[in-house]
C-alpha cells in the first residue's frame, strides 16, 4: 500500500470535494460556465495542474518499489521533470485538459486502494467514481478536445448544467453520508 488511507477518510475527503465544487458551480453558474468554457486552453490552470501532476508523479516514483526497474529510478525521475518542463513550453494545445487527465489517473489510485478488501457494498460508490476518473483521464490525455466538446454540450442549455451540478452534489452527499455513517 502506498497511501495508507482509510475508506472513511477518503470518503469524507471525496464527498466534501464533490459537494463543494458542484454546489459552487450551481450557485455561481455564470461564473462557473465562463470558467469551464475557457478551461481547456487556460495557460495558468495548465501550469498549476501540470506542476501538481509532476510533483505527485515524482513523489510516487521516488517512494514506490519498482522491482526489476529500480535501477532506472533516477532516469524516471529525470524524465518526469523534463517531461513537465517540455510539456509546459511545447504543448500549448489543451495542456490544462491533459494535465487534468494526469491528475485524474493519479487520484483514482488512493480511492481504489482505500476500497480494496472491504466488504461494504457502499464502497462501490468510490470504486465507480475511481474508474470514471480513470476513463476520463485516459480520454483527456489522449483526446483532450473531447472535454471542450463536452463542456460546450453541457453549457448549451442551463438545465444540463444544473442537472450535472445537482447530480454531482448528490453523489458527493451519498459518499459523505456513507463515510460518516457506514465506513
Backbone as JSON, one array per atom type, in Angstrom:
{
  "sequence": "XXXXXXXXXXXXXXXXXXXXXXXXXXXXXXXXXXXXXXXXXXXXXXXXXXXXXXXXXXXXXXXXXXXXXXXXXXXXXXXXXXXXXXXXXXXXXXXXXXXXXXXXXXXXXXXXXXXXXXXXXXXXXXXXXXXXXXXXXXXXXXXXXXXXXXXXXXXXXXXXXXXXXXXXXXXXXXXXXXXXXXX",
  "N": [[0.83, -1.18, 0.0], [0.46, 2.2, -0.77], [-0.56, 4.68, 0.09], [-1.91, 4.41, 2.56], [-4.48, 5.13, 3.53], [-7.65, 5.37, 5.1], [-10.88, 4.0, 4.32], [-12.93, 5.55, 5.27], [-11.71, 8.11, 5.66], [-10.96, 8.75, 3.02], [-13.49, 8.71, 1.84], [-14.79, 10.84, 3.17], [-13.17, 13.02, 2.38], [-13.41, 12.94, -0.47], [-16.18, 13.09, -0.76], [-16.73, 15.64, 0.37], [-15.23, 17.21, -1.42], [-16.62, 16.79, -3.85], [-19.17, 17.8, -3.16], [-18.63, 20.51, -2.47], [-17.44, 21.58, -4.84], [-19.4, 21.09, -6.84], [-21.68, 22.31, -5.74], [-20.8, 24.95, -5.6], [-20.48, 25.43, -8.36], [-23.13, 25.3, -9.11], [-24.32, 27.39, -7.66], [-22.91, 29.62, -8.53], [-23.39, 29.99, -11.37], [-23.07, 31.46, -13.89], [-20.47, 32.46, -13.7], [-19.03, 30.06, -13.3], [-19.64, 28.64, -15.63], [-18.47, 30.27, -17.58], [-15.8, 30.0, -16.79], [-15.46, 27.22, -17.16], [-15.76, 26.99, -19.93], [-13.52, 28.37, -20.8], [-11.48, 26.89, -19.72], [-10.16, 24.59, -21.13], [-8.1, 25.72, -22.71], [-6.69, 27.27, -20.95], [-3.93, 28.9, -19.71], [-2.71, 29.48, -17.2], [-4.03, 27.75, -15.4], [-3.25, 25.37, -16.58], [-0.52, 25.29, -16.03], [-0.51, 25.11, -13.22], [-1.9, 22.68, -12.79], [-0.29, 20.91, -14.26], [2.14, 21.12, -12.88], [1.32, 20.11, -10.39], [0.68, 17.45, -11.12], [3.19, 16.59, -11.97], [4.75, 16.82, -9.61], [3.37, 15.03, -7.93], [3.68, 12.64, -9.39], [6.47, 12.45, -9.36], [6.95, 12.15, -6.6], [5.67, 9.69, -6.18], [7.13, 7.88, -7.84], [9.56, 8.11, -6.63], [9.15, 6.89, -4.16], [7.85, 4.35, -4.42], [8.1, 0.76, -4.8], [9.91, -0.37, -7.43], [10.67, -2.78, -8.34], [12.23, -4.87, -10.63], [12.91, -2.71, -12.13], [14.14, -0.85, -10.58], [16.71, 0.13, -10.84], [16.41, 2.03, -12.75], [15.25, 4.2, -11.62], [16.33, 6.84, -11.16], [16.54, 7.78, -13.77], [13.84, 7.76, -14.5], [12.81, 9.68, -12.74], [14.15, 11.94, -13.67], [13.04, 12.01, -16.22], [10.39, 12.64, -15.63], [10.57, 15.26, -14.62], [11.79, 16.55, -16.84], [9.87, 16.0, -18.79], [7.64, 17.4, -17.81], [8.56, 20.06, -17.9], [9.18, 20.37, -20.65], [6.65, 19.87, -21.71], [5.25, 22.07, -20.74], [6.45, 24.14, -22.22], [6.16, 23.36, -24.93], [3.72, 22.06, -25.48], [1.01, 23.44, -26.13], [-1.62, 23.21, -26.9], [-4.55, 22.44, -25.42], [-3.37, 21.84, -22.92], [-4.14, 22.14, -20.25], [-6.31, 20.39, -20.04], [-5.07, 17.94, -20.58], [-3.28, 17.81, -18.4], [-5.13, 17.76, -16.31], [-6.25, 15.28, -16.87], [-4.04, 13.64, -16.27], [-3.89, 14.08, -13.5], [-6.36, 13.03, -12.71], [-5.95, 10.33, -13.28], [-3.9, 9.77, -11.47], [-5.24, 10.33, -9.07], [-7.17, 8.39, -8.86], [-6.06, 6.07, -7.85], [-5.62, 6.21, -4.92], [-8.31, 6.09, -4.12], [-9.14, 3.55, -5.0], [-7.33, 1.98, -3.6], [-8.08, 2.45, -0.96], [-10.55, 1.22, -0.92], [-10.1, -1.44, -1.43], [-10.38, -4.87, -0.57], [-12.47, -4.5, 1.2], [-15.65, -5.08, 2.67], [-18.05, -3.72, 2.57], [-20.85, -2.98, 0.62], [-21.38, -0.38, -0.17], [-18.96, 0.77, -0.68], [-18.56, 0.7, -3.31], [-19.41, 3.05, -4.39], [-17.19, 4.74, -4.3], [-15.45, 3.2, -5.83], [-16.67, 3.08, -8.36], [-16.57, 5.81, -8.99], [-13.79, 6.14, -9.06], [-13.08, 4.53, -11.28], [-14.48, 5.9, -13.25], [-13.03, 8.27, -13.2], [-10.6, 7.25, -14.12], [-11.22, 6.42, -16.76], [-12.07, 8.88, -17.83], [-9.68, 10.32, -17.45], [-7.91, 8.97, -19.17], [-9.07, 9.56, -21.67], [-8.9, 12.37, -21.59], [-6.15, 12.83, -21.63], [-5.4, 11.59, -24.02], [-7.27, 12.42, -26.01], [-7.93, 15.37, -25.79], [-9.66, 17.32, -26.77], [-12.19, 16.38, -26.47], [-13.15, 17.08, -23.95], [-13.53, 19.83, -24.25], [-15.6, 19.75, -26.15], [-17.55, 18.41, -24.64], [-17.98, 20.2, -22.55], [-19.01, 22.3, -24.04], [-21.41, 21.12, -24.86], [-22.73, 20.62, -22.38], [-22.97, 23.18, -21.37], [-24.61, 24.4, -23.18], [-27.33, 24.4, -22.69], [-29.06, 25.65, -19.93], [-30.35, 23.9, -18.1], [-28.99, 21.52, -18.37], [-26.48, 22.04, -17.23], [-27.29, 22.63, -14.61], [-28.46, 20.16, -13.9], [-26.21, 18.48, -13.98], [-24.68, 19.65, -11.93], [-26.36, 19.26, -9.71], [-26.52, 16.45, -9.71], [-23.8, 15.77, -9.22], [-23.46, 16.94, -6.7], [-25.31, 15.46, -5.18], [-24.22, 12.88, -5.45], [-21.78, 13.25, -4.16], [-22.79, 13.82, -1.62], [-23.97, 11.36, -1.01], [-21.66, 9.73, -0.85], [-20.34, 11.03, 1.27], [-22.19, 10.68, 3.4], [-22.2, 7.87, 3.6], [-19.55, 7.49, 4.3], [-19.44, 8.71, 6.82], [-21.47, 7.44, 8.3], [-21.4, 4.64, 7.74], [-18.84, 3.62, 7.14]],
  "CA": [[0.0, 0.0, 0.0], [1.26, 3.42, -0.91], [-1.11, 5.85, 0.76], [-2.34, 4.07, 3.92], [-5.65, 5.92, 3.86], [-8.82, 4.56, 5.41], [-12.04, 4.22, 3.47], [-13.67, 6.67, 5.86], [-11.0, 9.36, 5.36], [-11.08, 9.02, 1.59], [-14.88, 9.02, 1.57], [-15.08, 12.19, 3.65], [-12.47, 13.97, 1.52], [-14.0, 12.96, -1.81], [-17.55, 13.59, -0.63], [-16.67, 17.09, 0.54], [-14.74, 17.79, -2.67], [-17.72, 16.79, -4.82], [-20.23, 18.69, -2.7], [-18.19, 21.9, -2.54], [-17.23, 22.02, -6.22], [-20.66, 21.1, -7.58], [-22.56, 23.34, -5.16], [-20.29, 26.25, -6.07], [-20.81, 25.56, -9.78], [-24.57, 25.55, -9.2], [-24.65, 28.71, -7.12], [-22.22, 30.64, -9.35], [-23.49, 29.39, -12.7], [-22.49, 32.23, -14.99], [-19.01, 32.48, -13.5], [-18.52, 28.71, -13.49], [-19.76, 28.28, -17.05], [-17.42, 31.01, -18.29], [-14.52, 29.36, -16.47], [-15.43, 25.89, -17.8], [-15.55, 27.17, -21.37], [-12.15, 28.85, -21.03], [-10.51, 25.99, -19.09], [-9.3, 23.74, -21.96], [-6.93, 26.44, -23.23], [-6.21, 28.18, -19.91], [-2.48, 28.73, -19.51], [-2.38, 29.49, -15.77], [-4.52, 26.48, -14.84], [-2.44, 24.26, -17.09], [0.74, 25.28, -15.28], [-0.77, 24.62, -11.87], [-2.24, 21.25, -12.85], [0.89, 20.17, -14.72], [3.09, 21.08, -11.76], [0.79, 19.17, -9.39], [0.83, 16.1, -11.65], [4.62, 16.26, -11.97], [5.18, 16.63, -8.22], [2.76, 13.79, -7.44], [4.35, 11.52, -10.07], [7.84, 12.4, -8.85], [6.89, 11.57, -5.25], [5.32, 8.27, -6.28], [8.25, 7.11, -8.39], [10.63, 8.15, -5.64], [8.89, 6.07, -2.98], [7.32, 3.01, -4.63], [9.02, -0.31, -5.19], [9.88, -0.55, -8.87], [11.07, -4.14, -8.66], [13.4, -5.02, -11.5], [13.21, -1.43, -12.76], [14.66, 0.07, -9.56], [17.94, 0.78, -11.3], [16.02, 3.11, -13.66], [14.53, 5.22, -10.85], [16.88, 8.18, -11.41], [16.17, 8.15, -15.14], [12.4, 8.05, -14.49], [12.62, 10.97, -12.07], [14.6, 12.96, -14.61], [12.06, 12.07, -17.3], [9.2, 13.35, -15.14], [10.89, 16.69, -14.58], [11.99, 17.02, -18.22], [8.58, 15.94, -19.48], [6.79, 18.51, -17.36], [9.1, 21.32, -18.41], [8.99, 20.4, -22.1], [5.22, 19.99, -21.97], [4.86, 23.45, -20.49], [6.92, 25.0, -23.28], [5.85, 22.95, -26.3], [2.38, 21.51, -25.66], [0.09, 24.51, -25.78], [-2.99, 22.81, -27.19], [-5.29, 21.7, -24.41], [-2.49, 21.35, -21.86], [-4.9, 22.06, -18.99], [-7.11, 19.16, -20.08], [-4.14, 16.82, -20.46], [-2.8, 17.78, -17.02], [-6.26, 17.29, -15.51], [-6.31, 13.83, -17.1], [-2.97, 13.02, -15.49], [-4.28, 14.13, -12.09], [-7.45, 12.07, -12.5], [-5.35, 8.99, -13.24], [-3.19, 9.65, -10.2], [-6.18, 10.4, -7.94], [-8.0, 7.18, -8.79], [-5.38, 5.0, -7.09], [-5.95, 6.21, -3.49], [-9.69, 5.65, -3.94], [-9.19, 2.09, -5.15], [-6.55, 1.38, -2.52], [-8.88, 2.53, 0.27], [-11.72, 0.35, -1.03], [-9.73, -2.83, -1.67], [-10.59, -5.85, 0.51], [-13.53, -4.05, 2.11], [-16.87, -5.84, 2.4], [-19.23, -2.88, 2.45], [-21.27, -2.74, -0.77], [-21.38, 1.05, -0.47], [-17.63, 1.18, -1.13], [-18.61, 0.78, -4.77], [-19.55, 4.46, -4.76], [-15.83, 5.23, -4.57], [-14.84, 2.41, -6.9], [-17.25, 3.56, -9.62], [-16.01, 7.12, -9.24], [-12.38, 5.96, -9.43], [-13.0, 4.05, -12.66], [-14.92, 7.01, -14.1], [-11.88, 9.15, -13.31], [-9.59, 6.6, -14.96], [-11.66, 6.51, -18.15], [-11.99, 10.29, -18.22], [-8.27, 10.69, -17.52], [-7.33, 8.43, -20.4], [-9.57, 10.35, -22.79], [-8.4, 13.74, -21.5], [-4.75, 12.84, -22.04], [-5.27, 11.18, -25.43], [-8.14, 13.2, -26.89], [-8.38, 16.44, -24.9], [-10.72, 18.13, -27.36], [-13.48, 15.85, -26.03], [-13.63, 17.87, -22.81], [-14.05, 21.07, -24.81], [-16.9, 19.44, -26.75], [-18.48, 18.06, -23.57], [-18.32, 21.46, -21.87], [-19.9, 23.01, -24.95], [-22.74, 20.49, -24.82], [-23.34, 20.81, -21.07], [-23.28, 24.6, -21.15], [-25.51, 24.89, -24.22], [-28.65, 24.57, -22.06], [-28.88, 25.82, -18.48], [-30.82, 22.76, -17.33], [-27.94, 20.48, -18.37], [-25.5, 22.45, -16.23], [-27.92, 22.46, -13.3], [-28.61, 18.72, -13.64], [-24.89, 17.97, -13.65], [-24.29, 20.15, -10.61], [-27.18, 18.57, -8.71], [-26.09, 15.05, -9.66], [-22.5, 15.72, -8.55], [-23.67, 17.25, -5.29], [-25.98, 14.31, -4.55], [-23.25, 11.78, -5.39], [-20.87, 13.6, -3.07], [-23.53, 13.67, -0.37], [-24.09, 9.91, -0.76], [-20.35, 9.25, -0.4], [-20.08, 11.6, 2.59], [-23.04, 10.01, 4.38], [-21.69, 6.5, 3.77], [-18.28, 7.57, 5.03], [-19.68, 9.06, 8.21], [-22.39, 6.51, 8.98], [-21.21, 3.21, 7.49], [-17.47, 3.16, 6.98]],
  "C": [[0.88, 1.25, 0.0], [0.76, 4.52, 0.01], [-1.53, 5.61, 2.21], [-3.5, 4.95, 4.39], [-6.83, 5.0, 4.15], [-9.95, 4.92, 4.45], [-12.84, 5.43, 3.97], [-13.02, 8.01, 5.5], [-11.13, 9.73, 3.89], [-12.51, 9.4, 1.24], [-15.26, 10.42, 2.01], [-14.43, 13.22, 2.73], [-13.12, 14.08, 0.14], [-15.43, 13.49, -1.77], [-17.58, 15.1, -0.49], [-16.2, 17.79, -0.73], [-15.86, 17.87, -3.7], [-18.82, 17.77, -4.42], [-19.83, 20.15, -2.89], [-18.08, 22.38, -3.99], [-18.56, 22.1, -6.99], [-21.65, 22.12, -7.04], [-22.11, 24.73, -5.6], [-20.65, 26.47, -7.53], [-22.3, 25.82, -9.99], [-24.92, 26.97, -8.75], [-24.04, 29.86, -7.93], [-22.21, 30.19, -10.81], [-22.79, 30.19, -13.79], [-20.97, 32.27, -14.9], [-18.39, 31.11, -13.77], [-18.57, 28.28, -14.95], [-18.69, 29.0, -17.86], [-16.05, 30.39, -18.04], [-14.39, 28.02, -17.17], [-15.18, 26.0, -19.3], [-14.12, 27.6, -21.69], [-11.09, 27.85, -20.56], [-9.63, 25.2, -20.06], [-8.04, 24.42, -22.49], [-6.32, 27.4, -22.22], [-4.74, 27.89, -19.59], [-2.12, 28.66, -18.03], [-2.8, 28.17, -15.13], [-3.69, 25.3, -15.32], [-1.12, 24.17, -16.35], [0.57, 24.72, -13.89], [-1.03, 23.12, -11.89], [-1.05, 20.4, -13.3], [1.93, 20.05, -13.62], [2.62, 20.09, -10.69], [0.95, 17.73, -9.85], [2.3, 15.67, -11.63], [5.13, 15.99, -10.56], [4.64, 15.31, -7.67], [3.45, 12.58, -8.08], [5.78, 11.34, -9.55], [7.85, 11.74, -7.47], [6.57, 10.08, -5.29], [6.5, 7.42, -6.77], [9.4, 7.06, -7.4], [10.42, 7.15, -4.5], [8.46, 4.63, -3.27], [8.42, 2.02, -5.01], [8.86, -0.57, -6.68], [10.32, -1.95, -9.3], [12.32, -4.17, -9.51], [13.77, -3.73, -12.23], [13.78, -0.41, -11.77], [15.93, 0.78, -10.01], [17.65, 1.92, -12.28], [15.31, 4.26, -12.95], [15.03, 6.63, -11.16], [16.5, 8.67, -12.8], [14.67, 8.5, -15.21], [12.12, 9.39, -13.83], [13.04, 12.13, -12.97], [13.6, 13.12, -15.75], [10.79, 12.81, -16.87], [9.44, 14.85, -15.15], [11.03, 17.25, -16.0], [10.67, 17.02, -18.99], [7.66, 17.07, -19.09], [7.26, 19.84, -17.93], [8.88, 21.43, -19.92], [7.51, 20.52, -22.47], [4.76, 21.43, -21.79], [5.25, 24.36, -21.66], [6.38, 24.65, -24.66], [4.46, 22.37, -26.53], [1.38, 22.58, -25.22], [-1.35, 24.11, -25.99], [-3.56, 21.93, -26.09], [-4.41, 21.13, -23.3], [-3.22, 21.23, -20.53], [-5.71, 20.78, -18.93], [-6.2, 17.94, -19.91], [-3.62, 16.69, -19.02], [-3.9, 17.33, -16.07], [-6.41, 15.79, -15.66], [-5.24, 13.09, -16.31], [-3.34, 12.98, -14.01], [-5.42, 13.16, -11.79], [-6.91, 10.64, -12.43], [-4.6, 8.76, -11.93], [-4.14, 9.58, -9.01], [-7.03, 9.15, -7.81], [-7.37, 6.11, -7.9], [-5.68, 5.05, -5.59], [-7.39, 5.77, -3.21], [-9.79, 4.13, -4.0], [-8.44, 1.4, -4.02], [-7.34, 1.38, -1.21], [-10.04, 1.54, 0.26], [-11.36, -1.13, -1.18], [-9.9, -3.66, -0.4], [-11.57, -5.37, 1.57], [-14.82, -4.76, 1.7], [-18.09, -4.98, 2.16], [-19.61, -2.68, 0.98], [-21.23, -1.26, -1.15], [-20.0, 1.56, -0.89], [-17.59, 1.34, -2.64], [-18.89, 2.2, -5.26], [-18.19, 5.06, -5.1], [-15.19, 4.49, -5.74], [-15.36, 2.87, -8.27], [-16.69, 4.93, -9.98], [-14.55, 7.02, -9.69], [-12.26, 5.49, -10.88], [-13.51, 5.09, -13.65], [-13.78, 7.99, -14.29], [-10.8, 8.55, -14.2], [-9.97, 6.72, -16.44], [-11.57, 7.95, -18.64], [-10.54, 10.73, -18.37], [-7.6, 10.19, -18.78], [-7.79, 9.23, -21.62], [-9.03, 11.77, -22.76], [-6.94, 13.83, -21.95], [-4.64, 12.56, -23.54], [-6.08, 12.01, -26.4], [-8.74, 14.38, -26.12], [-9.5, 17.31, -25.46], [-12.1, 17.62, -26.96], [-14.02, 16.6, -24.82], [-14.2, 19.2, -23.3], [-15.44, 20.84, -25.41], [-17.95, 19.13, -25.68], [-18.92, 19.31, -22.81], [-19.26, 22.28, -22.75], [-21.31, 22.44, -24.93], [-23.44, 20.76, -23.5], [-23.75, 22.27, -20.86], [-24.23, 25.18, -22.19], [-26.91, 25.16, -23.66], [-28.46, 24.67, -20.55], [-29.31, 24.6, -17.67], [-29.79, 21.63, -17.31], [-26.89, 20.78, -17.31], [-26.05, 22.21, -14.83], [-28.07, 20.99, -12.94], [-27.27, 18.09, -13.28], [-24.42, 18.4, -12.27], [-25.06, 19.44, -9.5], [-26.76, 17.11, -8.58], [-24.76, 14.9, -8.94], [-22.61, 15.99, -7.07], [-24.3, 16.07, -4.57], [-25.04, 13.11, -4.44], [-22.25, 12.02, -4.27], [-21.53, 13.45, -1.71], [-23.69, 12.19, -0.01], [-22.77, 9.34, -0.24], [-20.06, 9.75, 1.01], [-20.92, 10.92, 3.66], [-22.58, 8.58, 4.64], [-20.4, 6.52, 4.58], [-18.5, 7.84, 6.5], [-20.46, 7.98, 8.95], [-22.01, 5.04, 8.86], [-19.76, 2.75, 7.49], [-16.73, 3.38, 8.25]]
}
